[in-house]
Amino acid sequence: MKNLFATLHDYDPGMLPALAETWRIDGKSLSDGELIRQLQGAMLNAETAEAVWERLDEPARTAMQLLVSSAQSRMKIGQFERFYGKIRKLGRAQIEREQPHIQGESIAETLYYRGFIGEGFDKVDGNMIGFIFVPTDLIGALPLHKTSYDKLGEGVDVPPEEMPALGLIDTVDEVTRADTSIVDDMTTLLAALQTRPAALEGERFAPDFATNIRQYLLQAHENRLSFMLGVAESADLISRESGKAHPRRSEARSWLEASRAQQIERLANAWLACETYREMWHIPGLFPEDSGWSYDAAAARGAVMQLLADLLPEQGWVSINDLIEIIKEFEPDFQRLDGDYDSWYIRNEAGEFLSGFESWDAVEGSLIEFYLVGPMHWLGLVDTGEDVARLTAYGRAFLEHSEWPQPDEPNARIDVRGDGALLTSRRVSRFERFQLARFAHCDKAGDPYHYRIDADSIQRAAAQDITTQHIHSFIARHLEGKPMPLPVVKLLRNWQAGAHSSVTLESMLVLRATTEETLEKIYAIPALRRYLGARLGPTACAVREDQWEALRASLLEMAIDVDLSRLRVDHE
């Protein structure tokens, strides 16, 4: 990263006296610039470097050996500190008092204050990451041959070198096989949005729409519905306009007309690149805050998928806990590239902030598990059991272990029953069911789906410019020459030209007198007549709904008894 001269300039000037003491330089009469030049010469002298190296203990030399052997002779700050401790940034007076160059509070601190390592930043995948490094020209001066891996002492922390293979599990309990029902539920969702766009609240559908649509889904989990929204947006099947979700007609049609395998592939790849669906916000028991820190869901997801591609076998069950432990040991910073475990704002159910590496299992561990039992299972990529998972054929293709499967699909037809019911199996083209859902009402979701046509659905279709002739042609195509059921014929004929007339249904209050004379007496009194509406017969008339209490009071004043036992109003 940097050479020794640049590293010495980056140190706090308060460190220079400690470095001079370590490297046997009399710097009392030297300026900082002159002292840096003297230090550079001494530290790059092989004999001097070996003498200072010999004063390091075995754990410190081991740490240096491992750091130099790392790529570019550097290690992320967080990773280095987890193995060798933190480095306190002390001022001149603190250094004189605490002498960290003689014995620091950690291995890392001792190496830092003796000038063997520096701190710097570099851009990795667009992110600025902090690194601990050994100055490039100092490496050649150090007697690294005097510490080798086969001479490491017991009790010395050594970062892991190579990820082990996961062992296979023979006995599995509570197996839940993955399926492709997300394709069918996405079809249902697109059909519903085609009829009426749905209001959104952040990453979720508004509660009214979510409650209604879930009764028509094969899997009705709330988290899965939010996942479908994020994936559909990423796949360009849905767009947001004025706070509502709308289907993108051209893109949706292209997806609906594809094979089931192609539909799964497109959804899976859309999830991999999705930026609007943030898994951390959907993990039970975690409550991230929306401000004060940044989170790249796509980058974290992509990093874990690369790890899974290396770790998951093509066949067989593996322990989810073992998988998480391996990632924790070898690649714990997959979503925190800078190794910072203190600045994210995530609470647990008790309201406590989950900070520090000690919260890794609660945050990163939970996230990895959620990827497997949530999105990857919903997409048909992994089967799950009690603490176990295994790849399906789709999962192997997703992790690039094999080509995407392309199974043959039967060209099933909609079953049109004699009573007018339309039964649609999951083997029917998703585009055909989408079209059906635009003019028919779903009574039951399943395999098969149960649809029916009624006056409401025909009116809904008309609002989408779907005529009764369109409906007739669609059903006739699926009948393949068989006669159209009579209930359907009658309904379509009656609505062929739209509604012929209309009526209004409304509720009203009725005054019913015991005799004709009583009602005539009431009508004859202007003070009472002003509360009344149309006459409904010789002994009955309508009463204005907002006037019934005043009418009752006036009737009682005139000694006319009023029975309210049959009155039902909102005031009761």
C-alpha positions in Angstrom: 0.0 0.0 0.0 2.5 2.6 1.2 6.3 2.6 1.6 8.0 3.3 4.9 8.7 7.0 4.3 4.9 7.7 3.6 3.9 5.6 6.6 6.2 7.5 9.0 4.8 10.8 7.7 1.2 9.5 8.4 2.0 8.7 12.1 1.1 11.2 14.7 4.2 13.3 15.5 3.8 12.3 19.1 4.9 8.8 18.1 8.3 9.8 16.7 10.1 9.8 20.1 8.8 6.3 20.9 10.0 5.1 17.4 13.4 6.7 17.9 13.8 4.9 21.2 12.7 1.6 19.6 15.2 1.9 16.7 18.1 3.3 18.8 18.2 6.8 17.3 19.0 10.0 19.2 16.4 12.3 18.0 16.4 15.0 20.6 18.1 17.6 18.4 16.3 16.6 15.2 13.3 18.1 13.6 10.4 15.8 12.8 11.4 15.7 9.1 15.0 14.9 10.0 14.0 12.3 12.5 11.8 10.6 9.9 14.8 10.4 7.5 16.9 8.9 10.3 14.2 6.3 11.1 13.7 5.4 7.5 17.4 4.6 7.2 17.6 2.6 10.4 14.4 0.6 9.8 15.5 -0.4 6.3 18.9 -1.5 7.5 18.7 -5.4 7.7 21.0 -5.6 10.8 19.0 -3.0 12.7 15.7 -4.5 11.6 16.8 -8.0 12.7 17.8 -6.6 16.2 14.4 -5.0 16.7 12.7 -8.1 15.3 14.4 -10.3 17.8 12.9 -8.2 20.7 9.4 -9.1 19.5 7.7 -12.0 21.2 6.5 -15.1 19.3 2.9 -14.0 19.0 3.9 -10.6 17.6 6.3 -12.2 15.1 3.5 -14.7 14.1 1.1 -11.8 13.5 3.7 -10.1 11.3 4.4 -13.2 9.3 0.7 -13.8 8.6 0.1 -10.1 7.7 3.0 -10.2 5.2 1.7 -13.4 3.7 -1.8 -11.9 3.2 -2.7 -10.5 -0.2 -0.8 -7.2 -0.7 0.6 -7.6 2.8 -2.5 -6.1 4.3 -5.6 -7.1 6.3 -8.8 -5.3 6.9 -8.6 -3.3 10.2 -11.6 -5.1 11.7 -10.3 -8.5 10.9 -6.8 -7.7 12.2 -8.1 -6.3 15.4 -10.3 -9.3 16.0 -7.2 -11.5 16.1 -4.6 -9.2 17.5 -6.5 -6.5 19.4 -7.3 -2.8 19.0 -4.8 0.0 18.5 -5.4 3.0 20.9 -4.4 6.3 19.3 -2.4 7.9 22.1 -1.0 11.4 22.3 2.7 12.3 23.1 2.0 12.5 26.9 0.1 9.2 27.0 2.8 7.5 25.0 5.5 8.7 27.5 3.3 7.6 30.4 2.1 4.2 29.1 5.0 3.1 26.9 2.9 1.2 24.3 6.1 0.7 22.2 7.6 -1.4 25.0 4.5 -3.4 25.9 1.2 -2.4 24.3 -2.2 -3.5 25.5 -2.5 -5.8 22.5 -0.2 -7.4 19.9 -1.5 -4.9 17.3 -0.7 -2.0 19.5 2.9 -3.2 20.2 3.5 -3.6 16.4 2.0 -0.2 15.6 4.1 1.8 18.2 7.3 0.0 17.1 6.7 1.1 13.5 6.1 -2.4 12.0 2.6 -1.7 10.7 0.5 1.3 9.5 -3.1 2.1 8.8 -4.5 3.2 5.4 -7.5 3.2 3.2 -8.2 1.8 -0.2 -11.2 1.6 -2.5 -12.7 -1.9 -2.9 -15.8 -2.4 -5.0 -16.5 1.3 -4.7 -16.2 1.4 -0.9 -13.4 3.0 1.1 -12.0 0.2 3.3 -9.5 0.6 6.2 -6.5 -1.7 6.2 -3.6 -2.6 8.4 -0.5 -3.1 6.3 3.3 -3.6 6.4 5.2 -0.8 4.5 6.2 -2.3 1.2 10.0 -1.6 1.4 10.1 -2.6 5.1 9.2 -6.2 4.2 12.5 -6.8 2.4 14.5 -5.7 5.5 12.7 -8.0 8.0 14.0 -11.4 8.8 10.7 -13.1 8.1 12.5 -16.4 7.6 13.0 -16.7 11.3 9.2 -17.3 11.9 7.5 -19.9 9.8 4.1 -21.7 10.1 5.6 -24.9 11.2 7.2 -23.2 14.2 4.2 -21.3 15.5 3.8 -21.8 19.2 0.6 -23.0 20.9 -1.9 -20.4 21.9 -1.0 -18.0 19.1 -4.0 -16.7 17.2 -3.8 -17.6 13.6 -6.4 -16.4 11.0 -7.9 -19.4 9.2 -6.4 -20.2 5.8 -8.9 -22.2 3.8 -12.6 -22.9 4.3 -13.3 -26.6 5.1 -15.9 -28.7 3.3 -19.3 -29.0 5.0 -20.2 -32.5 6.2 -23.3 -34.2 4.8 -26.2 -35.1 7.0 -28.1 -38.4 6.5 -31.1 -38.0 8.9 -33.3 -35.0 8.4 -36.5 -34.0 10.3 -39.4 -31.8 9.2 -38.5 -31.6 5.6 -40.2 -28.8 3.6 -39.5 -29.2 -0.1 -39.2 -26.1 -2.2 -41.7 -25.5 -4.9 -42.4 -22.9 -7.6 -45.6 -21.5 -6.2 -44.1 -18.0 -6.2 -44.7 -18.1 -10.0 -48.4 -18.7 -9.5 -48.7 -16.2 -6.7 -46.9 -13.6 -8.8 -49.5 -14.2 -11.5 -52.3 -13.6 -9.0 -50.6 -10.4 -7.8 -50.1 -9.0 -11.3 -53.7 -9.8 -12.2 -55.0 -8.0 -9.0 -52.8 -4.9 -9.8 -54.0 -4.9 -13.4 -57.6 -4.6 -12.1 -56.7 -2.0 -9.4 -53.3 -0.5 -8.5 -52.4 -1.0 -4.8 -51.2 1.5 -2.3 -47.7 1.1 -0.9 -46.2 1.8 2.5 -42.4 1.7 2.0 -41.3 -1.8 1.2 -44.8 -3.3 1.8 -48.3 -3.2 0.4 -50.8 -1.2 2.4 -52.6 -3.4 5.0 -56.0 -3.5 3.3 -54.6 -4.7 0.0 -52.2 -7.2 1.7 -55.0 -8.7 3.8 -57.3 -9.1 0.7 -54.7 -10.5 -1.7 -53.3 -13.1 0.8 -56.5 -15.1 0.7 -55.8 -15.8 -3.0 -52.2 -16.8 -2.6 -50.9 -20.3 -2.3 -48.5 -19.2 0.5 -49.9 -16.3 2.4 -47.0 -15.2 4.6 -46.7 -11.5 5.0 -42.9 -11.5 4.6 -43.3 -13.5 1.4 -45.7 -10.9 -0.1 -43.2 -8.1 0.7 -40.5 -10.2 -0.9 -42.7 -10.6 -4.1 -43.1 -6.8 -4.3 -39.4 -6.2 -4.1 -38.5 -8.9 -6.6 -41.3 -7.8 -9.0 -39.9 -4.3 -9.0 -36.4 -5.5 -9.6 -37.7 -7.7 -12.5 -39.5 -4.7 -14.0 -42.9 -6.4 -13.6 -44.2 -3.7 -11.2 -43.5 0.1 -11.1 -44.3 2.7 -8.4 -46.4 5.6 -9.4 -47.7 8.2 -6.9 -47.4 5.7 -4.0 -49.1 2.9 -5.8 -47.9 -0.4 -7.4 -48.8 -0.8 -11.1 -48.0 -3.7 -13.4 -45.7 -2.9 -16.3 -47.8 -4.4 -19.1 -45.2 -5.2 -21.7 -42.7 -6.7 -19.3 -45.4 -8.5 -17.3 -46.7 -10.1 -20.4 -43.3 -11.3 -21.5 -42.8 -12.9 -18.1 -46.3 -14.4 -18.0 -45.8 -16.1 -21.4 -42.4 -17.6 -20.5 -42.0 -21.2 -19.2 -42.1 -21.8 -15.5 -38.3 -22.5 -15.4 -37.6 -19.2 -17.2 -39.9 -17.4 -14.8 -38.1 -18.7 -11.8 -34.7 -17.8 -13.3 -35.8 -14.3 -14.0 -37.2 -13.8 -10.5 -34.1 -15.3 -8.9 -31.7 -13.1 -10.9 -33.9 -10.1 -10.1 -33.7 -10.9 -6.3 -29.9 -11.1 -6.6 -29.7 -7.6 -8.0 -32.7 -6.2 -6.0 -31.9 -2.9 -4.1 -35.4 -2.1 -2.8 -36.0 -5.3 -0.8 -33.7 -5.3 2.3 -33.8 -8.6 4.1 -32.5 -7.1 7.3 -35.8 -5.3 7.7 -37.8 -8.5 7.4 -35.9 -10.8 9.8 -38.0 -11.7 12.8 -36.5 -10.2 16.0 -34.4 -7.6 14.2 -35.4 -3.9 14.1 -33.0 -1.8 12.0 -33.4 1.9 11.9 -33.9 3.7 8.6 -31.5 6.5 9.2 -28.0 7.2 10.6 -26.2 4.5 8.5 -26.2 3.0 5.0 -26.9 -0.5 4.0 -26.3 -2.2 0.6 -28.6 -5.2 0.5 -27.6 -6.3 -3.0 -23.9 -6.3 -2.1 -24.4 -8.3 1.1 -26.7 -10.8 -0.8 -24.2 -11.2 -3.6 -21.3 -11.8 -1.2 -23.2 -14.6 0.6 -24.3 -16.2 -2.7 -20.6 -16.4 -3.7 -19.8 -18.1 -0.4 -22.7 -20.5 -0.8 -21.5 -21.4 -4.3 -18.2 -22.4 -2.7 -19.6 -24.1 0.4 -22.9 -25.9 -0.5 -22.5 -29.3 -2.1 -24.4 -30.0 -5.3 -26.2 -32.9 -3.6 -27.1 -33.6 0.0 -28.2 -32.0 3.2 -25.9 -29.7 5.3 -26.3 -28.0 8.7 -27.3 -24.4 8.5 -25.5 -23.7 11.8 -22.3 -25.3 10.5 -22.5 -23.2 7.4 -23.0 -20.0 9.4 -20.0 -20.9 11.7 -17.7 -21.4 8.7 -18.7 -18.0 7.2 -18.2 -16.4 10.6 -14.7 -17.8 10.9 -13.5 -17.2 7.3 -15.6 -14.3 5.8 -17.4 -12.6 8.7 -17.2 -9.1 7.1 -19.2 -10.1 4.0 -21.6 -7.2 4.5 -19.4 -4.8 6.5 -16.3 -4.6 4.3 -14.7 -2.1 6.6 -15.1 -4.4 9.6 -17.1 -1.8 11.5 -19.5 -3.5 13.9 -20.3 -0.4 16.0 -22.0 2.1 13.8 -25.0 0.2 12.5 -28.3 0.9 14.3 -30.1 -2.4 14.8 -32.1 -3.3 17.9 -33.4 -6.6 19.2 -36.8 -7.4 20.6 -35.7 -6.0 24.0 -34.8 -2.7 22.4 -31.1 -3.2 22.9 -28.7 -2.1 20.1 -26.8 -5.0 18.6 -23.3 -3.6 18.2 -19.8 -5.1 18.3 -18.6 -8.3 16.8 -20.2 -10.2 19.7 -23.6 -9.4 17.9 -22.5 -11.2 14.7 -24.6 -14.3 15.3 -27.7 -12.2 16.0 -27.3 -10.0 12.9 -25.1 -11.7 10.2 -25.9 -15.2 11.4 -29.7 -14.5 11.3 -29.3 -12.9 7.9 -27.6 -16.0 6.4 -30.3 -18.2 7.8 -33.0 -15.9 6.5 -31.5 -16.1 3.0 -31.9 -19.9 3.0 -35.3 -20.4 4.7 -36.8 -17.2 3.2 -36.0 -16.0 -0.3 -34.0 -19.0 -1.5 -36.7 -21.4 -0.3 -39.5 -19.2 -1.7 -37.8 -19.1 -5.1 -37.6 -22.9 -5.2 -33.8 -22.9 -4.8 -33.4 -24.9 -1.5 -35.3 -27.5 0.4 -35.2 -27.0 4.2 -35.6 -29.0 7.3 -34.8 -28.6 11.0 -31.5 -26.6 10.9 -30.7 -28.1 7.4 -30.8 -27.1 3.8 -30.0 -28.6 0.4 -29.9 -27.3 -3.1 -32.6 -28.1 -5.6 -32.0 -28.3 -9.4 -32.9 -24.7 -9.6 -30.6 -23.8 -6.7 -27.6 -25.6 -8.4 -28.3 -23.6 -11.5 -28.6 -20.3 -9.6 -25.2 -20.9 -7.9 -23.8 -21.8 -11.4 -23.1 -25.5 -10.6 -25.2 -26.5 -13.6 -27.4 -25.2 -16.4 -30.9 -24.0 -15.7 -33.4 -26.9 -16.0 -35.9 -26.7 -18.9 -38.6 -29.3 -18.1 -41.4 -29.9 -20.6 -44.7 -28.2 -19.7 -48.1 -29.7 -20.7 -50.4 -27.3 -22.5 -53.3 -27.7 -20.1 -56.7 -26.1 -20.7 -59.1 -24.4 -18.3 -61.8 -26.8 -17.2 -65.2 -25.1 -18.0 -67.9 -26.8 -15.9 -71.6 -27.1 -16.7 -72.6 -24.8 -13.9 -70.3 -22.1 -15.3 -67.4 -22.6 -12.9 -63.9 -22.4 -14.4 -61.3 -24.6 -12.8 -57.6 -23.7 -13.6 -54.8 -26.0 -12.6 -51.2 -24.7 -12.1 -50.3 -26.4 -15.3 -52.4 -23.9 -17.3 -50.3 -21.1 -18.8 -49.8 -18.2 -16.3 -50.7 -15.8 -19.1 -54.0 -17.6 -19.6 -54.9 -17.5 -15.9 -53.9 -13.8 -15.8 -56.4 -13.2 -18.6 -59.1 -15.2 -16.9 -58.6 -13.3 -13.6 -59.3 -10.0 -15.4 -63.0 -11.0 -16.0 -63.7 -13.7 -13.5 -63.8 -13.8 -9.7 -61.6 -16.2 -7.8 -63.6 -18.2 -5.2 -60.7 -20.5 -4.1 -56.9 -20.5 -4.6 -55.3 -23.9 -5.0 -54.6 -26.6 -7.6 -57.0 -26.1 -9.2 -58.1 -22.5 -8.8 -61.8 -22.0 -8.8 -63.2 -19.0 -10.8 -66.7 -17.9 -11.7 -68.1 -15.1 -13.9 -70.8 -12.9 -12.4 -72.2 -9.4 -13.0 -69.6 -7.7 -10.9 -66.7 -9.4 -12.7 -68.2 -8.5 -16.1 -68.5 -4.9 -15.1 -64.9 -5.0 -13.8 -63.9 -6.4 -17.1 -65.7 -3.7 -19.0 -63.7 -1.1 -17.1 -60.6 -2.7 -18.7 -62.2 -2.6 -22.2 -62.9 -6.4 -22.1 -66.3 -7.0 -23.8 -68.6 -10.0 -23.4 -67.5 -11.1 -26.9 -63.9 -11.2 -25.7 -65.0 -13.3 -22.7 -67.1 -15.6 -25.0 -64.1 -16.2 -27.3 -61.7 -16.9 -24.5 -64.0 -19.5 -22.9 -64.9 -21.1 -26.3 -61.2 -21.5 -27.0 -60.7 -23.6 -23.9 -63.9 -25.6 -24.6 -62.3 -26.8 -27.8 -65.6 -27.3 -29.7 -67.8 -28.4 -26.7 -71.0 -26.4 -26.1 -70.9 -23.3 -23.9 -72.5 -23.9 -20.5 -76.0 -22.4 -20.4 -75.5 -20.2 -17.3 -72.5 -18.6 -19.0 -74.5 -18.1 -22.2 -77.4 -16.4 -20.4 -75.1 -14.2 -18.4 -73.1 -13.0 -21.3 -76.2 -12.5 -23.5 -77.9 -10.4 -20.7 -74.8 -8.2 -20.4 -74.0 -8.0 -24.1 -75.0 -4.4 -24.4 -74.3 -3.5 -20.8 -76.9 -2.7 -18.1 -80.3 -2.0 -19.7 -81.6 -0.1 -16.7 -80.7 0.6 -13.1 -82.3 0.8 -9.7 -81.2 2.2 -6.4 -81.3 0.3 -3.1 -81.4 2.4 0.0 -82.6 2.2 3.6 -85.3 4.5 5.1 -87.3 5.1 8.3 -91.0 4.3 8.1 -93.8 5.8 10.2 -96.6 3.2 10.5 -100.0 4.4 12.0 -102.5 2.0 13.7 -105.3 3.5 11.5 -105.8 5.6 8.4 -107.4 8.3 10.6 -104.2 8.7 12.7 -102.0 9.1 9.7 -104.4 11.7 8.2 -104.4 13.6 11.5 -100.6 13.7 11.4 -100.5 14.9 7.8 -103.0 17.6 8.7 -100.7 19.3 11.2 -98.0 21.4 9.5 -95.7 21.1 12.5 -95.6 17.3 11.9 -95.9 17.2 8.1 -92.6 18.9 7.6 -90.8 15.8 9.1 -92.5 13.4 6.6 -91.6 12.1 3.2 -93.6 10.2 0.6 -96.7 8.2 1.6 -96.2 4.5 1.3 -99.8 3.4 1.8 -103.0 4.2 3.8 -101.2 3.8 7.1 -97.5 4.4 6.3 -95.1 7.1 5.1 -91.4 7.8 4.9 -89.6 9.8 7.6 -86.6 11.9 6.9 -83.7 10.0 8.6 -82.2 13.0 10.3 -85.6 14.2 11.6 -87.0 11.1 13.5 -86.0 12.4 17.0 -87.7 15.7 16.4 -90.8 14.0 15.0 -91.0 11.7 18.0 -90.8 14.7 20.4 -93.6 16.5 18.5 -95.8 13.5 18.4 -95.5 13.0 22.2 -96.4 16.6 22.8 -99.7 15.9 20.9 -100.4 12.8 23.0 -99.6 10.4 20.2 -97.7 7.4 21.6 -94.6 6.3 19.7 -93.3 2.7 19.6 -89.5 2.5 18.8 -89.1 -1.2 19.3 -88.6 -1.9 15.6 -86.4 1.1 14.9 -82.7 0.3 14.1 -80.5 3.4 13.6 -76.9 4.2 14.2 -77.9 6.4 17.2 -78.8 3.4 19.2 
